[in-house]
């Protein structure tokens, strides 16, 4: 029988794929906010089930920074740039999500036994989900040309890292959690500034057009 935690983990994978694959920027950003909300629910479930008090604080901080503030920054960015859809990605809109999820799951299954060995919380499907989400984020960098989708890819693999840490080392000092979220927040702000300047110079968010930066 599949439990609540496993269902949340599967939903987390599906929402990550939506962030990766949805072409409309606004919907993709909302999908990211939903994805992170599911991550917060997972933290709360682990907090209640394993008496992992640290994860209660993680859930609160993640909610305000990643469910609310990061999407707010990105929504302001697309409004300022007046962009709606991303350009055609590498491998096209239909093939790239299939490639991303297939390879991500394959890598997750290969690394899962290692993660399980070193995890404080030995929950099988969440561990697989954490690796899968991390890899979907990596493939987002490789297969999507849009600067905004690459920011979302960064946010996605950061969520994968966040879930991995919650399962493997939730008893880390709170300063570690604050460091992760602070780094992620500032990274999104800096990447958003770069995206604005890139769009102003090239008239596009397609990073493949930045050939003048080579050499």
C-alpha positions in Angstrom: 0.0 0.0 0.0 1.4 3.4 -1.0 1.5 5.8 2.0 1.1 9.6 2.1 4.8 10.3 2.0 5.2 8.2 -1.2 2.3 9.9 -2.9 3.8 13.3 -2.0 7.1 12.2 -3.4 5.6 11.1 -6.7 3.7 14.3 -6.9 7.0 16.1 -6.3 8.5 14.3 -9.3 5.6 15.1 -11.6 5.5 18.8 -10.6 9.3 19.0 -11.2 8.7 17.6 -14.7 6.0 20.2 -15.2 8.4 23.0 -14.2 10.9 21.6 -16.7 8.4 21.0 -19.6 5.8 23.7 -19.5 6.4 26.3 -22.1 4.4 29.2 -20.6 6.6 31.0 -18.1 3.9 32.0 -15.7 2.4 28.5 -15.4 5.9 27.0 -15.0 6.6 29.4 -12.2 3.3 28.5 -10.5 4.3 24.8 -11.0 7.5 25.5 -9.2 5.7 27.2 -6.3 3.4 24.1 -6.1 6.4 21.8 -6.3 8.0 23.6 -3.3 4.8 23.5 -1.4 4.8 19.7 -1.8 8.4 19.8 -0.5 7.2 21.7 2.5 4.5 19.2 3.2 7.1 16.4 3.0 9.2 18.2 5.6 6.1 18.6 7.9 5.3 14.9 7.4 8.8 13.8 8.3 8.8 16.3 11.2 5.6 14.7 12.6 6.6 11.1 11.9 10.2 11.0 13.0 10.0 13.8 15.6 12.6 15.6 13.5 12.1 19.0 15.1 14.6 20.7 12.8 12.4 19.9 9.8 9.5 21.9 11.3 11.7 25.0 11.1 12.9 24.0 7.6 9.3 23.8 6.4 8.4 27.3 7.7 11.5 28.9 6.2 11.1 27.1 2.9 7.5 28.2 2.7 8.2 31.9 2.9 11.4 31.9 0.8 10.7 29.3 -1.9 6.9 29.0 -2.1 6.3 32.8 -1.9 9.3 35.0 -2.4 11.2 33.2 -5.3 8.0 32.9 -7.4 7.3 36.5 -6.7 10.7 37.5 -8.0 10.3 35.4 -11.2 6.8 36.7 -11.9 8.0 40.2 -11.6 10.9 39.4 -14.0 8.6 38.0 -16.8 6.2 41.0 -16.3 9.1 43.4 -16.6 10.5 41.7 -19.7 7.0 41.2 -21.1 7.7 37.6 -22.1 5.2 34.7 -22.2 6.6 31.6 -23.8 10.1 30.1 -24.1 11.8 29.6 -27.5 12.1 26.1 -28.9 14.4 24.1 -26.6 17.1 21.6 -27.4 15.4 18.4 -28.8 12.1 20.2 -29.0 9.2 20.6 -26.5 8.1 17.0 -26.6 11.3 15.0 -26.7 13.3 16.9 -24.1 11.0 16.1 -21.1 11.0 12.4 -22.1 14.8 12.4 -22.2 15.0 14.2 -18.9 12.7 12.0 -16.9 14.0 8.8 -18.4 17.7 9.5 -17.6 16.8 11.1 -14.3 15.0 8.0 -13.1 17.8 5.7 -14.4 20.4 7.7 -12.5 18.2 7.8 -9.4 17.8 4.0 -9.4 21.6 3.6 -9.8 22.5 6.0 -6.9 19.6 5.1 -4.6 21.4 2.3 -2.7 24.2 4.7 -1.8 21.8 7.3 -0.6 19.9 4.7 1.4 23.0 3.5 3.1 23.9 7.0 4.5 20.4 8.3 5.2 19.2 9.0 8.7 15.6 8.7 7.4 15.4 5.5 5.2 12.3 6.3 3.1 12.7 4.6 -0.2 10.5 6.6 -2.6 11.5 10.1 -1.2 15.1 9.2 -1.6 14.6 8.2 -5.3 12.5 11.4 -5.7 15.3 13.6 -4.3 17.8 12.2 -6.8 15.3 12.3 -9.7 14.4 16.0 -9.0 18.1 16.9 -8.8 18.8 15.4 -12.1 15.7 16.9 -13.8 17.2 20.3 -12.7 20.6 19.4 -14.3 18.9 18.3 -17.5 17.0 21.6 -17.4 20.3 23.4 -17.8 21.4 21.2 -20.6 18.1 20.9 -22.6 16.4 24.2 -22.1 17.8 27.3 -23.8 15.7 29.9 -22.0 17.4 31.9 -19.3 14.2 31.9 -17.2 13.8 28.1 -17.6 17.4 27.7 -16.5 16.7 29.7 -13.4 13.8 27.4 -12.7 16.1 24.4 -13.4 18.5 25.7 -10.8 15.6 26.1 -8.3 14.5 22.5 -9.1 17.8 20.8 -8.5 18.2 23.0 -5.4 14.9 21.4 -4.2 16.4 18.0 -4.9 19.4 18.9 -2.7 17.1 20.2 0.0 15.1 17.0 0.1 18.3 14.9 0.1 19.6 16.8 3.1 16.4 16.5 5.0 16.5 12.7 4.6 20.2 12.2 5.0 21.2 14.9 7.6 18.1 16.6 9.0 20.0 17.1 12.3 22.5 19.4 10.7 22.8 22.8 12.5 20.1 25.3 11.5 22.8 27.6 10.1 23.2 25.0 7.3 19.6 25.2 6.4 19.7 29.0 6.5 22.8 28.9 4.4 21.1 26.8 1.7 18.0 28.9 1.5 20.0 32.2 1.6 22.3 31.1 -1.2 19.3 29.9 -3.3 17.5 33.2 -2.8 20.5 35.4 -3.7 21.3 33.1 -6.6 17.7 33.6 -8.0 18.0 37.4 -7.6 21.4 37.5 -9.3 20.4 35.2 -12.1 17.2 37.4 -12.6 19.4 40.5 -13.0 21.6 38.6 -15.5 18.5 37.5 -17.4 17.3 41.1 -17.7 20.6 42.3 -19.0 20.9 39.4 -21.4 17.4 40.2 -22.8 18.2 43.9 -23.1 21.4 43.1 -25.1 20.2 40.2 -27.3 16.5 40.9 -27.4 15.9 37.3 -26.4 16.1 34.9 -23.5 17.6 32.2 -25.7 21.1 31.7 -24.2 22.2 29.8 -27.3 22.3 33.2 -29.1 25.1 34.4 -26.9 27.8 33.3 -29.4 29.5 36.7 -29.1 30.6 35.7 -25.6 32.7 32.8 -27.0 36.4 33.1 -27.8 
